[in-house]
Amino acid sequence: MKRLPDPHYRHRFPAEIVSHAVWLYHAFCLSCRDVELMLAERGVVVSYETIRRWCRKFAEAFASRLRRRRPRPGDRWHLDEVLIRIRGVQYYLWRAVDRDGVVLDVLVQSRRIIRQPSRRSSRTLNTGKSRYLTNSTENSHQPTRQRERRMKRIKSPRQAQQFLSARGPIHQHSHPSRHLMSAAEYRVCRTNAFDVWKQEMCVRTVS
Protein backbone atom coordinates (compact mmCIF):
# COMPACT_ATOMS: atom_id res chain seq x y z
CA MET A 1 0.00 0.00 0.00
CA LYS A 2 1.41 3.39 -0.99
CA ARG A 3 2.20 5.58 1.97
CA LEU A 4 0.37 8.90 2.07
CA PRO A 5 2.53 12.06 1.97
CA ASP A 6 3.24 13.51 5.41
CA PRO A 7 3.05 17.33 5.81
CA HIS A 8 5.38 17.04 8.82
CA TYR A 9 8.24 15.57 6.80
CA ARG A 10 10.98 17.88 5.49
CA HIS A 11 8.89 20.99 5.02
CA ARG A 12 9.92 24.49 5.90
CA PHE A 13 6.49 25.37 7.22
CA PRO A 14 4.61 23.58 10.02
CA ALA A 15 1.96 21.05 9.04
CA GLU A 16 -0.70 23.35 10.50
CA ILE A 17 0.10 26.02 7.90
CA VAL A 18 0.33 23.53 5.03
CA SER A 19 -3.02 21.95 5.89
CA HIS A 20 -4.65 25.35 6.44
CA ALA A 21 -3.56 26.52 2.98
CA VAL A 22 -4.95 23.36 1.38
CA TRP A 23 -8.18 23.76 3.35
CA LEU A 24 -8.64 27.38 2.25
CA TYR A 25 -8.09 26.50 -1.40
CA HIS A 26 -10.53 23.59 -1.47
CA ALA A 27 -13.15 24.71 1.05
CA PHE A 28 -13.72 28.07 -0.65
CA CYS A 29 -13.65 29.43 -4.18
CA LEU A 30 -10.17 30.95 -3.83
CA SER A 31 -7.16 31.05 -6.10
CA CYS A 32 -3.65 30.24 -4.90
CA ARG A 33 -2.91 33.97 -5.01
CA ASP A 34 -5.92 34.61 -2.77
CA VAL A 35 -4.63 32.06 -0.27
CA GLU A 36 -1.16 33.63 -0.47
CA LEU A 37 -2.67 37.01 0.44
CA MET A 38 -4.73 35.62 3.32
CA LEU A 39 -1.69 33.88 4.81
CA ALA A 40 0.41 37.03 4.36
CA GLU A 41 -2.14 38.98 6.41
CA ARG A 42 -1.41 36.50 9.22
CA GLY A 43 2.34 36.98 8.86
CA VAL A 44 3.01 33.82 6.84
CA VAL A 45 5.10 34.66 3.79
CA VAL A 46 4.75 31.91 1.18
CA SER A 47 4.42 32.08 -2.60
CA TYR A 48 1.31 31.03 -4.49
CA GLU A 49 3.38 28.47 -6.42
CA THR A 50 4.33 26.79 -3.14
CA ILE A 51 0.64 26.72 -2.19
CA ARG A 52 -0.14 25.14 -5.56
CA ARG A 53 2.45 22.42 -4.92
CA TRP A 54 1.04 21.78 -1.46
CA CYS A 55 -2.44 21.32 -2.92
CA ARG A 56 -1.21 18.90 -5.57
CA LYS A 57 0.80 16.89 -3.06
CA PHE A 58 -1.52 16.71 -0.06
CA ALA A 59 -5.12 17.37 -1.14
CA GLU A 60 -5.90 13.81 -2.22
CA ALA A 61 -4.28 12.38 0.93
CA PHE A 62 -6.35 14.72 3.12
CA ALA A 63 -9.50 13.82 1.19
CA SER A 64 -8.80 10.09 1.66
CA ARG A 65 -8.59 10.57 5.42
CA LEU A 66 -11.91 12.40 5.43
CA ARG A 67 -13.56 9.67 3.35
CA ARG A 68 -12.64 7.12 6.00
CA ARG A 69 -14.51 9.26 8.53
CA ARG A 70 -17.75 9.34 6.54
CA PRO A 71 -20.71 7.25 7.63
CA ARG A 72 -21.42 4.28 5.39
CA PRO A 73 -23.58 5.46 2.47
CA GLY A 74 -26.98 3.99 1.75
CA ASP A 75 -27.77 1.59 -1.10
CA ARG A 76 -29.50 4.20 -3.27
CA TRP A 77 -27.30 6.65 -5.13
CA HIS A 78 -28.34 9.50 -7.42
CA LEU A 79 -26.32 10.36 -10.50
CA ASP A 80 -26.22 13.49 -12.57
CA GLU A 81 -23.85 14.87 -15.17
CA VAL A 82 -22.76 18.26 -16.41
CA LEU A 83 -20.72 19.17 -19.46
CA ILE A 84 -17.30 20.73 -19.05
CA ARG A 85 -14.85 21.84 -21.71
CA ILE A 86 -11.16 21.02 -21.43
CA ARG A 87 -8.94 22.60 -24.07
CA GLY A 88 -11.97 22.99 -26.31
CA VAL A 89 -13.07 19.35 -25.98
CA GLN A 90 -16.37 18.43 -24.34
CA TYR A 91 -16.29 16.02 -21.37
CA TYR A 92 -18.91 14.60 -19.05
CA LEU A 93 -18.56 15.16 -15.32
CA TRP A 94 -20.58 12.62 -13.37
CA ARG A 95 -21.26 13.03 -9.68
CA ALA A 96 -22.86 10.43 -7.39
CA VAL A 97 -24.52 11.46 -4.12
CA ASP A 98 -26.43 9.52 -1.49
CA ARG A 99 -29.88 10.38 -0.18
CA ASP A 100 -28.37 12.90 2.26
CA GLY A 101 -26.58 14.79 -0.50
CA VAL A 102 -23.10 13.51 0.41
CA VAL A 103 -20.88 13.37 -2.67
CA LEU A 104 -19.61 9.81 -2.94
CA ASP A 105 -17.68 9.84 -6.19
CA VAL A 106 -16.90 11.88 -9.29
CA LEU A 107 -15.91 10.73 -12.75
CA VAL A 108 -14.66 12.72 -15.73
CA GLN A 109 -14.97 10.93 -19.06
CA SER A 110 -15.15 11.76 -22.73
CA ARG A 111 -18.20 9.59 -23.51
CA ARG A 112 -21.59 9.46 -21.84
CA ILE A 113 -21.30 5.96 -20.41
CA ILE A 114 -22.66 5.01 -17.00
CA ARG A 115 -21.00 2.19 -15.13
CA GLN A 116 -23.77 0.13 -13.58
CA PRO A 117 -23.25 -1.83 -10.35
CA SER A 118 -22.65 -5.57 -10.60
CA ARG A 119 -25.54 -7.98 -10.04
CA ARG A 120 -24.12 -8.94 -6.65
CA SER A 121 -24.22 -5.35 -5.47
CA SER A 122 -27.28 -4.10 -3.58
CA ARG A 123 -26.56 -0.54 -4.63
CA THR A 124 -29.04 1.25 -6.90
CA LEU A 125 -28.11 4.08 -9.24
CA ASN A 126 -30.89 6.53 -10.00
CA THR A 127 -30.30 8.48 -13.19
CA GLY A 128 -33.83 9.75 -13.67
CA LYS A 129 -34.64 13.38 -14.27
CA SER A 130 -37.05 13.68 -11.36
CA ARG A 131 -36.38 17.06 -9.76
CA TYR A 132 -36.90 15.61 -6.29
CA LEU A 133 -34.44 12.76 -6.78
CA THR A 134 -31.69 14.67 -8.56
CA ASN A 135 -31.93 18.04 -6.84
CA SER A 136 -29.18 17.24 -4.32
CA THR A 137 -26.94 15.99 -7.11
CA GLU A 138 -27.50 19.07 -9.26
CA ASN A 139 -26.81 21.32 -6.29
CA SER A 140 -23.52 19.51 -5.69
CA HIS A 141 -22.32 20.68 -9.12
CA GLN A 142 -22.57 24.36 -8.14
CA PRO A 143 -19.22 24.57 -6.29
CA THR A 144 -17.57 22.92 -9.30
CA ARG A 145 -19.02 25.51 -11.66
CA GLN A 146 -17.84 28.30 -9.37
CA ARG A 147 -14.36 26.81 -9.20
CA GLU A 148 -14.29 26.25 -12.97
CA ARG A 149 -14.98 29.95 -13.54
CA ARG A 150 -12.36 30.88 -10.96
CA MET A 151 -9.68 28.63 -12.47
CA LYS A 152 -10.60 29.95 -15.95
CA ARG A 153 -9.24 26.80 -17.56
CA ILE A 154 -8.60 23.14 -16.82
CA LYS A 155 -5.54 21.71 -18.50
CA SER A 156 -6.46 18.04 -18.77
CA PRO A 157 -9.08 15.43 -17.81
CA ARG A 158 -6.57 13.95 -15.36
CA GLN A 159 -6.15 17.29 -13.63
CA ALA A 160 -9.92 17.70 -13.45
CA GLN A 161 -10.37 14.19 -12.00
CA GLN A 162 -7.65 14.66 -9.38
CA PHE A 163 -8.80 18.11 -8.35
CA LEU A 164 -12.51 17.30 -8.11
CA SER A 165 -11.92 13.98 -6.31
CA ALA A 166 -9.99 15.84 -3.62
CA ARG A 167 -12.16 18.95 -3.52
CA GLY A 168 -15.42 17.06 -2.96
CA PRO A 169 -14.68 15.55 0.49
CA ILE A 170 -12.79 18.63 1.73
CA HIS A 171 -15.46 21.10 0.60
CA GLN A 172 -18.33 19.02 1.91
CA HIS A 173 -16.61 18.37 5.23
CA SER A 174 -16.32 22.14 5.68
CA HIS A 175 -19.91 22.91 4.62
CA PRO A 176 -22.43 20.80 6.56
CA SER A 177 -26.06 21.01 5.47
CA ARG A 178 -26.94 24.11 7.44
CA HIS A 179 -30.51 24.29 6.17
CA LEU A 180 -31.25 20.95 7.87
CA MET A 181 -30.04 22.07 11.32
CA SER A 182 -30.83 24.58 14.00
CA ALA A 183 -28.23 27.27 14.67
CA ALA A 184 -27.01 25.43 17.78
CA GLU A 185 -26.73 22.12 15.93
CA TYR A 186 -24.85 23.78 13.11
CA ARG A 187 -22.29 25.30 15.50
CA VAL A 188 -21.69 21.93 17.12
CA CYS A 189 -21.31 20.26 13.71
CA ARG A 190 -18.95 23.00 12.56
CA THR A 191 -16.80 22.67 15.68
CA ASN A 192 -16.62 18.90 15.21
CA ALA A 193 -15.56 19.41 11.59
CA PHE A 194 -12.74 21.73 12.68
CA ASP A 195 -11.61 19.21 15.32
CA VAL A 196 -11.60 16.31 12.84
CA TRP A 197 -9.58 18.35 10.35
CA LYS A 198 -6.94 19.17 12.98
CA GLN A 199 -6.79 15.57 14.16
CA GLU A 200 -6.43 14.12 10.68
CA MET A 201 -4.16 16.70 9.03
CA CYS A 202 -2.05 18.34 11.72
CA VAL A 203 -1.33 15.73 14.39
CA ARG A 204 1.84 13.75 13.75
CA THR A 205 1.18 10.02 13.68
CA VAL A 206 3.54 7.68 15.49
CA SER A 207 4.54 4.68 13.37
Secondary structure, 3 states (H helix, E strand, C coil): CCCCCCCCCCCCCCHHHHHHHHHHHHHCCCCHHHHHHHHHHCCCCCCHHHHHHHHHHHHHHHHHHHHHHCCCCCCEEEEEEEEEEECCEEEEEEEEECCCCCEEEEEEECCCCCCCCCCCCCCEEECCCCHHHHHHHHHHCHHHHHHHHHHCCCCCHHHHHHHHHHHHHHHHHHCCCHHHCCHHHHHHHHHHHHHHHHHHHCCCCCC
